[in-house]
Amino acid sequence: MASVGVAPTSGLRESSSNAVDRLPEEMNEMKIRDDKDMEPTVVDGNGTETGHIIVTTIGGRNGQPKQTISYMAERVVGHGSFGVVFQIFRALSYIHRCIGVCHRDIKPQNLLVKGEPNISYICSRYYRAPELIFGATEYTTAIDIWSVGCVLAELLLGQPLFPGESGVDQLVEIIKVLGTPTREEIKCMNPNYTEFKFPQIKAHPWHKIFHKRMPPEAVDLVSRLLQYSPNLRCSALDALTHPFFDELRDPNTRLPNGRFLPPLFNFKPHELKGVPAETLIRLIPEHSRKQCPFLGL
């Protein structure tokens, strides 16, 4: 598995105030269903081989034609993808904690794997945090955490989790899964938002979103990333210590092709400055601590 890069942000277009104010009205005119327009494609434990195409059809609404999107897959399930997501969180932990920078446009198209060009188009909207849909102009690095949660869910499902066709439709897709946000959650996303007349939809249990054979640790991590309230989403550093990645900490773990994992724990001093010792112990396995002698573990 090659190292993963995160492409520079292209920036997000913020929703206009008029469009945001119309959200409840437009949503009430839409029929919100608990089921998706198509059954999710379950990728088995062997994963999708590099070079295969993931195809998903987004159902049209109000007479609009259906849209089919496709993109080239790396290995999306298995140790390879776990390592990719781990490296994404490591990169975000660095730019969030050490530099104070928010990427703002995390999506599969912007993940550089093996340096190969990806010419397909994947809409940034699918990975956009709900506070941006609610028109927030002041937000935190938690928008990146939401985006990675969407990417991880897509790797596990084999298709986008929230394939909205517009800003309003994007919120509809999110509500189908997370349920209608409470007044408190909306305030956390945008304190200036004053419209609360949304149709009341119950949250869809996460274990019903994913295949029953999906590791519970994977489902738990996704649920911690995709929270309405930005301050309730786990940080990139917290994600790195999540049990979902414990298999990467096992010295006997190999890639599906039998090769060793790439260096995942060769942290530099500035990456871990100020991190509590108990977090470091969970983060870096004992067999890799010699790569970080400055820690004194």
N, C-alpha and C positions, 0 to 999 in steps of 0.2 A: 504494500500500500504506500503510495507516494504521500509526501507531505501535502497538506492542504493550505491554500492561501485564501484570503478573503479579499475580493476585488474592491477597489475604492467605491465609496458611495456615489450614486448619481443624484442623490437628493430626493426628497419626497415632496409632492405637491400637496399642500395642506387643503383640506376641505374648506370651501367658502362658508361664511356664516349663514347665508340663506339656505344652502343645501343642508347644513347641519340642523337648522331649525325645522326643516321639513321632514326629518327622519321619522318621528312618530307617525305623522300623517301618511307618509308613503308606505311605512311598514304595515299599518292597519289595512291598507288596500291590497296587500300581498297575502297570499295564502301560505302560512308557515306550516310546513309538514315536519313531523318528527323523523321521517325517513329521508334518505338521500335520493337524488334523481337516478342514481345507479347504484348497484351493489358494489361495495369496495372490492378492489382486486387484492386478494390475500396472497402475499408473496411468501413462499414457504421458507423453511430455515436455511435452505441452500442459497437463497438470495437470487438476485437478478444479475446475470453475468455482464461484465463490461461489454458495451457495444450493443446490448439489447435496447429496445425502445419501450419506454413506458408511455402508454396512450390512455387518455381519459377523455370522456365526452361530457361537456358541461351542458345540461339541459337548458333550452331556451325558455323564456317566460314571456307572457303577453304576446304570443305569436312570433317571437324572435326565433331565428333558426338556432339549432344546436351548434356548439362550437367544439371542435376536437383539438386538443393540444397534445403535443408529444415532445419528448426530449430524450436525449441519450442518457442511459443509466450507467453509473459505475456500479459496483457491488453494493446494493442498497440494504441488504439484510445480512447480518453475520458480523464477525469480528471486524471486517474491513470498515463497515459503516460505523460501528461503535468507535473505532479509532478516529474516523473522520469527524464525528460529532465531538469527541473529546478534544481534538485539536481546534475545532471552532470555539469551544468554550475557553480553551487556553488562550487563544488569540483575543477573545472578548474580555477575559479577565485582565489581560495586559492593558488593552486600550482603555477599559473602563476604570481600573484601579490606578494604573501608573501614569496614564496620560490624561485621563478625564475626557476621552473622546467617545462619541456615540456614532456607530457606523451608519445606521438609519436605513439600510437597504439590504438586509440579509435575505437571500433567496437562493435556491439551487443554482441559478444561472450565474451567480456571483461567487460561487465556490470553485476555486481553481484547483482541479485535480489532474495531476500528470501533465499540466501545461497544455492540454489539448483544447482547441477552441470549441465552444458550444454555440452553434448558430441559431438554436431554437429560441423561441420567445416564451418566457414565463412571466405572467403578470405580477408585478410587485404587490398588487392589491391583496393577493392571497395571503401574504405574510405580514400585512400591516396591522399594527397593534390597535386595539379598539379605541384607545384614548385619542388616536389620530383621527379615527372615523368620527368621533364625537367632537372634533374641532379643536382639540387642545393645542395651544401654541407654546406652552411651557411643559416640557416632558423630560423624562430621565432616560438613562441607559436601559431601563426596563423594556423599552420598545424593541431593543435588540433581542432580549431574552424571549419575548413573545415570538419574534420571527424565527428564532432557532427552534422553539417549541413546535412551530408549524412545519419547519423543515424536518425535524425528527419524526413527527407524526406522519409526514408524507413518505419518509423512508420506510417506516414500519407498515404503512397501509398500501403503498404502491400508487397513491394518487393524492392530490391536494386535499387537505382536511376541510378547508374553508374556501371553496371555489366560487366566490362572488362575482357577479357580472357588472356590478356598479358599487359605489360606496354603500348605498342602502342595502343592496343585496348581500354585500359582504357581511354587514351586521346581522342580517337574517341568518346567514350560514353559521355565524358564531353563536347566535342565540339558540339555534337548533341543538347545539351541543352543550353549551354552558348554561342555557336557560336565560330568562330575562334578567338583566342586571338590576340589582336593588338600587334604591335612591342613594344609599351610601356608596355603593360601588361606582355609580355614575359620578358622584361628587369627587371620588378619588381619581377618576379618569379626567374629568374636566370640571373644576369648581364653578365655572361660569355657565355651565349648561343648566337650563331651567325647565326644559320640557321633559316630563316623566310619564307621558301617556303611551306606554308601550304595551302591546299585547302580552299577557302573562303566559309564558311557556316554561315548563319544568325542565330542569337540566337532564340531559341524557347521560346515564351512567357510563363512565369511561370504559368499563369492562365490556360494554355492549358495542362500543365504537370499534374496538380492536378484536381480532380473532381470539378465540378462547385459549389458543395455545401461545399467545403472546406472553413473554416473560412479565410477571407482575411488576418487576423493577422498572421495565420500560414504560409501562402504563403509568406508574407512580411518578416518574420523572416528567413525563408529558403533562400530567395534571398539575405539577408544581410550577411548570413554565407558563401554562396557559391559564392564568388567573386574570379576572377583570381588573382587580386592584393592582396597580403597578408595584406597590410596596409589599405585596404578598408574593410576588414572583421570586423564586430563588435567584441568587446572584450567579454569575458565571463561575466564580470560585466555589460556591456551594454545590453547583452542578457537577463540578469536577470530582467532588468527594462522594457523589451519590453512588449507592450500591449498584446501579445500572452499569457502571464502569469497573466494578470489582474484577471482572474477568480479565480486563486489560492489565490489572495489577498482579495477576497470577503469572509467575515466571514460566509456567509450562504452556501458556496460551500461544497459539500459532495462528497465522493467517490461513484462510481456506486452502491456499496453495502449498501449505506446509512451511512457508518461510517465517522467520522471526518477525515480530512486530517492529516497526520503526521506533526510534527513541521518542518516548512520550513524556518522560519525566526528567528530562535534562534541563530543568529550570535554571534561570539565571538569578543572581541575588535580587535584582530590582523587581523581578516578577513576584517574589514572595515576601517583599519587605512589609513588615507589620502583620503578617499572617500568624495567628496563634499556633502554639506548638501542637495542640491537640488536632487542629485542622491539618497541619503538615503531616502528622502521623497517619491520618486517614487518607491524605492525598497521595503521598509517595510511598510505594511499597518498600519493604526493607531491602530487597535485593537491588533496588535502584538508588538507594540513598547515597551510595558512593559517588554518583554523578553530581550530587549537591553537597560537597564537603563543608561548605560554608554554613550549613544548617546546624551542624553539630549534633545530629540525631544519632 
